[in-house]
Structures are given as structure tokens and as C-alpha cells.
Amino acid sequence: MDFQSFLKYVPLLAEIELPGVAAHRLMAPLERIESLQPIEGSTAKKAAVMMLFYPKEEETHLVLIVRNTYKGVHSAQIAFPGGKYENEDVDYEYTALRETHEEVGVAPDKIEVIKAFTPMYIPPSNFMVYPFLGVAEQPLKFTADLSEVAAIIELPLAVFLSDEIVVATAMTTSYAVDITVPAFNIEGKIVWGATAMMLSELKEVIKTVLKNEATIKL
């Protein structure tokens, strides 16, 4: 989708009711279903991520990152730019903007935050994650923080909305061995777990807006 057309849908994206857990379930491993309710545990750490759309060669893209390999449950996984809430952060939106700047080099004043999406608890790392939808109206030049980011993925919206990237794949996770999980195959990389579930809500929201607009025009 060309970016100017996408911008026309942004006000509708801001107003639409979120599907929440119903959308998360579409891409949730069976073993994770029971933990999907967005209820904050008293000991859960907090984090925030940015689901950032922007124009590249006049087409709408979504930025993702590949995390570095390290000793941890999220090693080498694909994720949204974002990170841990710090005590000096004003709120979770500020965290998402700050971490996006740190990880991929996009300054907060380049991003318009459209709305907060459904928070998600991630049991393996004990994090409650707060996703935000953001839009940058100008082309972006990304600069990866090499201490945290191994690569940057620029995903065209048209590819993201395609059903062809949804797959089922065998995984060994922190809580199960050789299980089949729903996932997105993005540029040959498998995106599953929390990021896939957040992507699912984002995808369902965009598809609903596009469908509603098409129905009105009919």
C-alpha cells in the first residue's frame, strides 16, 4: 500500500476497538493460551515497544529488529524496537519512544504515537510489555545499536497483510520441546511467541479497518 493511502486510514486506526486477546490467540502456542489475559503480576518487569510504520520508496513499511545472540530466552529473536521501562521514564509511551531511538536511531520527534495496543505478559522473561502504534511521515534512516540489534527488517505492509506469511513450525522453547507453533515467516526468519501475537493484533486491526472502508464504499 502506498504511504499516502495508508495515512488516510490512520484516524480510523486510532479510533477502532482493539480485539485484544482474541487476536493474540490466533498466533499463540497452545501452551501460552492460559497466560494471555493482560493482568499485571506484582513482580512483573515492565517494557514497551513501538510498532512503527513509515514510508520507503513511497510504500508503507513496518520496522522490526533481530536481537543479538546472548544468554537469555529472547536471544536472536525478531522483535519490535523497544525495551525495559526505567524509573525516570514518564510513562510507557515515553519508554517505547526512548528505546526506539536507542535501538534503531529514530528520534522521538519523528514519530506520532497513534494509540496504545493491548499489553501482553511474557511468562518466560516475566515481562509485561506495552505496545504502541506509531507513524513517521518521512522516510527514515535507521542506525542499529550493535550492542542490542543484529539486524533491521523493513517489512512492506502488503507482505505483512498477506496470509502467505503465516505458517506452523516446530520449535523448542523455554517451556516445551519440539512443539508446533503458529508463526510468521518474514524474509525467511520465523517470528513466533509474543511478537507474533502482537503482530496478530496489529494485523487484525488493519484488516478490519480496510474491510470496513471497503464495505462503506460499496
KABEL-V610561 format. One record per residue. N is the residue number from 1. SS is DSSP state (A for helix, B for strand, O for the rest). PHI is phi in degrees with one decimal (NA if undefined). Layout:
N | SS | PHI
N | SS | PHI
This chain:
1 | O | NA
2 | B | -69.4
3 | A | -68.1
4 | A | -64.6
5 | A | -66.8
6 | A | -59.2
7 | A | -59.8
8 | A | -66.7
9 | A | -89.2
10 | A | -59.1
11 | A | -59.6
12 | A | -71.4
13 | A | -63.6
14 | A | -67.6
15 | A | -96.5
16 | O | -67.3
17 | O | -72.8
18 | O | -79.9
19 | O | -76.6
20 | O | 59.2
21 | A | -60.4
22 | A | -59.4
23 | A | -77.6
24 | A | -59.9
25 | A | -60.0
26 | O | -60.7
27 | O | -122.7
28 | O | -97.0
29 | O | -58.3
30 | A | -54.0
31 | A | -69.5
32 | A | -101.1
33 | A | -55.4
34 | A | -67.5
35 | A | -100.8
36 | O | -83.3
37 | O | -62.4
38 | O | -77.4
39 | O | -110.3
40 | O | -75.1
41 | O | -78.7
42 | O | -63.6
43 | O | -104.6
44 | O | -69.3
45 | B | -75.8
46 | B | -116.0
47 | B | -149.1
48 | B | -143.4
49 | B | -132.1
50 | B | -116.0
51 | B | -96.0
52 | B | -105.5
53 | B | -100.8
54 | B | -162.2
55 | B | -89.8
56 | B | -136.7
57 | O | 51.7
58 | O | 72.6
59 | B | -103.6
60 | B | -77.0
61 | B | -129.7
62 | B | -121.7
63 | B | -94.3
64 | B | -129.0
65 | B | -124.8
66 | B | -105.2
67 | B | -73.4
68 | O | -63.3
69 | O | -80.4
70 | O | -156.3
71 | O | -83.5
72 | O | -177.3
73 | O | -72.4
74 | O | -107.6
75 | O | -57.3
76 | O | 63.7
77 | O | -81.7
78 | B | -87.7
79 | B | -150.4
80 | O | -82.4
81 | B | -58.3
82 | B | 159.9
83 | B | 177.5
84 | B | -73.0
85 | O | -68.1
86 | O | -108.0
87 | O | -58.2
88 | O | -83.1
89 | O | -68.4
90 | O | -66.3
91 | O | -161.9
92 | A | -70.8
93 | A | -60.9
94 | A | -61.2
95 | A | -59.4
96 | A | -61.0
97 | A | -66.6
98 | A | -62.9
99 | A | -68.2
100 | A | -63.1
101 | A | -62.6
102 | A | -67.8
103 | A | -84.9
104 | A | -125.7
105 | O | 79.4
106 | O | -96.7
107 | O | -68.0
108 | A | -56.0
109 | A | -73.3
110 | A | -89.1
111 | O | -115.6
112 | B | -99.1
113 | B | -80.6
114 | B | -88.0
115 | B | -170.2
116 | B | -84.9
117 | O | -101.0
118 | O | -69.2
119 | O | -62.0
120 | B | -136.5
121 | B | -90.6
122 | B | -114.7
123 | O | -58.6
124 | O | -58.4
125 | O | -109.7
126 | O | 55.7
127 | B | -116.6
128 | B | -97.6
129 | B | -108.9
130 | B | -110.5
131 | B | -88.7
132 | B | -130.0
133 | B | -91.0
134 | B | -130.6
135 | B | -132.6
136 | B | -110.4
137 | O | -84.4
138 | O | -113.4
139 | O | -54.4
140 | O | -113.6
141 | O | -112.6
142 | O | -88.8
143 | O | -127.9
144 | O | -74.9
145 | O | -78.4
146 | O | -66.2
147 | O | -75.3
148 | O | -126.3
149 | B | -116.6
150 | B | -84.7
151 | B | -161.7
152 | B | -116.1
153 | B | -110.8
154 | B | -107.0
155 | B | -97.2
156 | B | -63.2
157 | A | -58.5
158 | A | -60.7
159 | A | -70.7
160 | A | -58.5
161 | O | -79.2
162 | O | -72.4
163 | A | -73.8
164 | A | -68.3
165 | A | -87.8
166 | B | -87.0
167 | B | -135.6
168 | B | -116.5
169 | B | -141.7
170 | B | -83.1
171 | B | -136.7
172 | O | -110.5
173 | O | -112.9
174 | O | -70.9
175 | O | -124.9
176 | O | -160.3
177 | O | -112.3
178 | O | 52.2
179 | B | -107.3
180 | B | -93.6
181 | B | -126.9
182 | B | -73.8
183 | B | -156.8
184 | B | -103.4
185 | B | -98.6
186 | B | -115.7
187 | O | 54.3
188 | O | 79.6
189 | B | -106.5
190 | B | -90.7
191 | B | -111.6
192 | O | -140.0
193 | A | 68.3
194 | A | -60.1
195 | A | -63.6
196 | A | -62.5
197 | A | -69.5
198 | A | -68.7
199 | A | -61.0
200 | A | -61.9
201 | A | -64.3
202 | A | -60.0
203 | A | -64.2
204 | A | -64.1
205 | A | -64.9
206 | A | -65.0
207 | A | -62.6
208 | A | -65.2
209 | A | -62.0
210 | A | -63.4
211 | A | -64.8
212 | A | -62.3
213 | A | -65.6
214 | A | -64.3
215 | A | -66.4
216 | A | -62.3
217 | A | -67.3
218 | O | -68.9
